[in-house]
Amino acid sequence: MSAAVSFARRATLLAGFVFLYAPIVILAVMSFNASRLVSVWGGFSTQWYAALLENEQLLQSAKISLAAALVSATIATLLGLLAAIALARFGGFRTRMLFFGALHAPLVLPEVVLGLALLTCFVALGVGRGFATLVIGHVTLTMCFTTVAILAALRDCDPTLEEAAMDLGAPPAEAFLRVALPQIAPAIVTAYLLAFTLSLDDLVIASFATGPGATTLPMRIYSQVRLGVSPQINAISTLLLGLVAVALGLAAAVSYSRAGRK
């Protein structure tokens, strides 16, 4: 009976992995298809990757996505660090629960609702949509994730070490920078990579927050797929998947090294 149960568990696990990752593998394989028909294998070729260098629209959208991800991840990580410090080091201030709820609201709100709220805010304030509003939207989306990641690491730090540094004459800010910050540095890196990945992949928020001249790569891919899948779309999607996989791998490696030092 135990052998049958073990086989069923492994079969279920295998079926789950196939269900999740088979479409990704098929996409990557078909990006090397020499045929223009994405559903017919015509031999191995890298011509569609070379053709991407001549596709100005996709390249421009890729540059916008990368720039927005880098900027928004930096801002979201800094704001997440400050928010985590406020929650972990400033005790039970009067508006703590309101602050905590506002920070975590994007975690439970549907992205469509969040995107519509941002669009309504931009229209009410008369702000023209473009790269700046795209960054604001992605910061709003990703800041909650960076706060959660950094706050968990900050709560694991021993506050008595900072108190000892202050007893030795260090100001509170210097004590934090010299004692706590090195301990939570891996969590900060992980939070940054997570925010970068979420921004790079986002389609819903970008659809509401951006405007003409600031079309992101996911938006460009979605608009072209509606007219039919081309081999170049498979190629650029595979590159995007590879970049996301590298970012997630680095985040996992940083988290693993942090756990190994404990």
C-alpha positions as CSV (number, residue, x, y, z in Angstrom):
1,M,0.0,0.0,0.0
2,S,2.8,2.4,0.8
3,A,4.5,1.8,-2.6
4,A,1.2,2.6,-4.3
5,V,0.8,5.8,-2.3
6,S,4.3,6.8,-3.0
7,F,3.8,6.2,-6.7
8,A,0.6,8.2,-6.7
9,R,2.3,11.1,-5.0
10,R,5.2,11.1,-7.5
11,A,2.8,10.8,-10.4
12,T,0.7,13.7,-9.1
13,L,3.8,15.8,-8.6
14,L,5.0,15.0,-12.1
15,A,1.7,15.9,-13.6
16,G,1.7,19.2,-11.7
17,F,5.2,20.1,-13.0
18,V,4.1,19.1,-16.6
19,F,1.0,21.3,-16.3
20,L,3.0,24.3,-15.0
21,Y,6.1,24.1,-17.1
22,A,5.3,22.3,-20.4
23,P,3.9,25.4,-22.0
24,I,7.0,27.3,-21.1
25,V,9.3,24.6,-22.5
26,I,7.2,24.5,-25.7
27,L,7.4,28.3,-26.1
28,A,11.2,28.2,-25.7
29,V,11.6,25.3,-28.2
30,M,9.4,26.9,-30.8
31,S,11.4,30.1,-30.6
32,F,14.1,28.2,-32.4
33,N,11.8,27.1,-35.1
34,A,12.9,27.9,-38.6
35,S,9.3,28.0,-39.9
36,R,7.2,31.1,-39.9
37,L,4.3,28.9,-38.7
38,V,4.6,28.6,-35.0
39,S,2.6,25.4,-34.9
40,V,4.8,23.6,-37.5
41,W,8.4,22.6,-36.8
42,G,10.6,23.5,-39.7
43,G,14.0,22.8,-38.2
44,F,16.4,24.5,-35.8
45,S,17.2,28.1,-36.4
46,T,18.2,31.2,-34.5
47,Q,17.0,33.6,-37.2
48,W,14.2,35.0,-35.1
49,Y,16.6,36.1,-32.4
50,A,18.6,37.9,-35.0
51,A,15.5,39.4,-36.5
52,L,14.7,41.0,-33.1
53,L,17.7,43.3,-33.6
54,E,15.8,44.9,-36.5
55,N,12.4,45.2,-34.7
56,E,12.5,48.7,-33.4
57,Q,9.1,48.5,-31.6
58,L,10.0,45.5,-29.5
59,L,13.5,46.8,-28.7
60,Q,12.0,50.2,-27.6
61,S,9.4,48.4,-25.5
62,A,12.1,46.2,-23.9
63,K,14.2,49.3,-23.0
64,I,11.2,51.0,-21.4
65,S,10.4,47.8,-19.4
66,L,14.0,47.5,-18.2
67,A,14.3,51.1,-17.3
68,A,10.9,51.1,-15.4
69,A,11.8,47.9,-13.6
70,L,15.2,49.3,-12.5
71,V,13.9,52.6,-11.3
72,S,10.7,51.3,-9.7
73,A,12.6,48.5,-7.9
74,T,15.1,50.9,-6.5
75,I,12.4,53.3,-5.2
76,A,10.2,50.4,-3.9
77,T,13.1,48.9,-2.1
78,L,14.1,52.2,-0.4
79,L,10.5,52.9,0.6
80,G,10.1,49.3,1.8
81,L,13.2,49.6,3.9
82,L,11.9,52.8,5.5
83,A,8.5,51.3,6.1
84,A,10.0,48.2,7.6
85,I,12.1,50.3,10.0
86,A,9.0,52.3,11.0
87,L,7.1,49.1,11.8
88,A,10.0,47.3,13.5
89,R,11.7,50.0,15.4
90,F,9.1,52.7,16.2
91,G,6.8,50.6,18.4
92,G,3.1,51.0,18.6
93,F,2.6,54.6,17.3
94,R,-1.0,55.8,17.0
95,T,-1.6,55.2,13.3
96,R,0.4,51.9,13.1
97,M,-2.6,49.7,12.1
98,L,-3.7,52.2,9.4
99,F,-0.1,52.4,8.1
100,F,0.2,48.6,8.2
101,G,-3.1,48.2,6.3
102,A,-2.2,50.7,3.7
103,L,1.1,49.1,3.0
104,H,-0.4,45.6,2.6
105,A,-3.5,46.7,0.6
106,P,-1.9,45.9,-2.8
107,L,-1.3,42.4,-1.7
108,V,-5.1,41.7,-1.4
109,L,-6.5,44.1,-4.0
110,P,-7.1,42.8,-7.5
111,E,-4.6,44.4,-9.9
112,V,-7.5,45.6,-12.1
113,V,-8.9,47.6,-9.1
114,L,-5.5,49.0,-8.2
115,G,-4.8,50.0,-11.8
116,L,-8.2,51.7,-12.1
117,A,-7.7,53.5,-8.9
118,L,-4.3,54.8,-10.1
119,L,-5.8,55.8,-13.5
120,T,-8.6,57.7,-11.7
121,C,-6.1,59.5,-9.5
122,F,-3.9,60.5,-12.4
123,V,-6.9,61.8,-14.4
124,A,-8.3,63.7,-11.3
125,L,-4.9,65.4,-10.8
126,G,-4.4,66.1,-14.4
127,V,-1.2,64.1,-14.7
128,G,-0.3,63.0,-18.2
129,R,0.4,59.3,-18.3
130,G,3.8,58.2,-19.4
131,F,7.0,56.8,-18.0
132,A,6.7,58.6,-14.7
133,T,3.2,57.3,-14.0
134,L,4.3,53.9,-15.0
135,V,7.0,54.0,-12.4
136,I,4.6,55.3,-9.8
137,G,2.2,52.4,-10.6
138,H,4.9,49.8,-10.3
139,V,6.2,51.3,-7.0
140,T,2.7,51.1,-5.6
141,L,2.4,47.5,-6.7
142,T,5.8,46.3,-5.5
143,M,6.4,48.3,-2.3
144,C,4.3,46.0,-0.3
145,F,6.4,43.0,-1.3
146,T,9.7,44.7,-0.5
147,T,8.3,45.8,2.9
148,V,7.2,42.3,3.8
149,A,10.6,40.8,2.8
150,I,12.7,43.4,4.7
151,L,10.4,43.5,7.7
152,A,10.8,39.7,8.2
153,A,14.6,40.1,8.2
154,L,14.6,43.1,10.4
155,R,12.5,41.3,13.1
156,D,15.1,38.6,13.2
157,C,17.8,41.1,14.1
158,D,18.7,41.3,17.8
159,P,17.9,44.9,18.9
160,T,20.2,44.6,21.8
161,L,23.2,44.7,19.4
162,E,22.1,48.2,18.3
163,E,21.5,49.2,21.9
164,A,25.0,48.1,22.7
165,A,26.4,50.2,19.8
166,M,24.4,53.2,21.1
167,D,25.7,52.6,24.6
168,L,29.2,52.9,23.1
169,G,28.4,56.3,21.7
170,A,27.0,55.6,18.2
171,P,23.9,57.7,17.2
172,P,20.8,55.6,16.5
173,A,21.2,56.1,12.7
174,E,24.8,55.0,12.8
175,A,24.1,52.1,15.0
176,F,21.5,50.9,12.5
177,L,23.8,51.3,9.5
178,R,26.7,49.6,11.2
179,V,24.9,46.7,13.0
180,A,21.4,46.0,11.5
181,L,21.9,47.0,7.9
182,P,24.7,44.4,7.1
183,Q,22.4,41.7,8.7
184,I,19.5,42.5,6.5
185,A,21.5,43.2,3.3
186,P,20.6,39.8,1.7
187,A,16.9,40.5,2.4
188,I,17.2,43.9,0.7
189,V,18.8,42.3,-2.4
190,T,16.1,39.7,-2.5
191,A,13.4,42.4,-2.2
192,Y,15.0,44.4,-5.0
193,L,15.1,41.4,-7.3
194,L,11.5,40.5,-6.5
195,A,10.3,44.1,-7.2
196,F,12.3,44.1,-10.4
197,T,10.7,40.8,-11.6
198,L,7.2,41.9,-10.7
199,S,7.7,45.2,-12.6
200,L,9.2,43.6,-15.6
201,D,6.3,41.1,-15.9
202,D,3.5,43.4,-15.1
203,L,0.8,43.9,-17.7
204,V,-2.4,45.0,-15.9
205,I,-1.0,48.0,-13.9
206,A,1.0,49.2,-16.9
207,S,-2.1,49.1,-19.1
208,F,-3.8,51.7,-16.8
209,A,-0.7,53.7,-15.7
210,T,1.2,54.3,-18.9
211,G,0.4,56.2,-22.1
212,P,1.6,56.7,-25.7
213,G,5.3,56.5,-26.0
214,A,5.8,54.4,-22.9
215,T,4.5,51.0,-24.1
216,T,6.1,48.2,-22.0
217,L,7.3,44.9,-23.4
218,P,4.4,42.8,-22.0
219,M,1.9,45.3,-23.4
220,R,3.6,45.1,-26.8
221,I,3.6,41.3,-26.8
222,Y,0.0,41.2,-25.7
223,S,-1.1,43.6,-28.5
224,Q,0.8,41.7,-31.2
225,V,-0.4,38.3,-30.0
226,R,-4.0,39.4,-30.4
227,L,-3.2,39.6,-34.2
228,G,-1.5,36.3,-34.2
229,V,1.6,34.7,-32.7
230,S,4.8,35.3,-34.7
231,P,8.2,33.6,-34.2
232,Q,9.7,36.8,-33.0
233,I,7.1,37.0,-30.2
234,N,8.3,33.5,-29.1
235,A,11.9,34.7,-29.2
236,I,11.4,37.8,-27.2
237,S,9.2,36.0,-24.7
238,T,11.9,33.4,-24.2
239,L,14.4,36.1,-23.5
240,L,12.0,37.7,-21.0
241,L,11.5,34.3,-19.3
242,G,15.3,33.8,-19.1
243,L,15.8,37.3,-17.5
244,V,13.1,36.6,-15.0
245,A,14.6,33.1,-14.2
246,V,18.0,34.7,-13.6
247,A,16.5,37.3,-11.3
248,L,14.6,34.7,-9.3
249,G,17.6,32.4,-9.2
250,L,19.7,35.2,-7.8
251,A,17.0,36.0,-5.2
252,A,16.9,32.3,-4.2
253,A,20.7,32.1,-4.0
254,V,20.8,35.2,-1.8
255,S,18.1,33.8,0.5
256,Y,19.8,30.4,0.7
257,S,23.2,32.0,1.6
258,R,21.4,34.1,4.3
259,A,19.7,31.0,5.7
260,G,23.1,29.1,5.7
261,R,24.7,31.8,7.8
262,K,22.2,31.5,10.6
